[in-house]
Amino acid sequence: MRVEEIPLDRIKRPLPRQNDPEKVKFLMESIAQIGQQEPIDVLEVEGQYYGFSGCHRYEACQRLGKKTILARIRKAPKSVLKMHMA
């Protein structure tokens, strides 16, 4: 597992999530003031990134116009990706 900045537009978010607008707003303010403190978790499957958690941080960074996001990256085979999709 590694932690690095990755482009937001390279992360696929295959499961729809309903974000709390107040939490996103709070995170936007926090990230704008002190930066992103906690990485999101992504799976790397065959060179493609998939995000299943960190939805509020992801949206906050998007809305702030950030090009990258701090992510904890775990390489995984397709079988693990399929388990997350179930």
Number of C-alpha atoms within 10 A of each C-alpha: 8 8 14 12 13 16 14 19 11 13 19 14 15 11 12 8 11 7 12 10 12 10 13 19 16 14 20 22 14 14 16 13 9 8 13 17 10 11 17 20 19 23 25 19 16 10 10 12 21 21 21 18 14 15 19 22 25 24 19 24 23 16 12 12 10 13 12 17 20 21 22 17 21 15 16 14 11 13 10 12 14 9 8 14 10 6
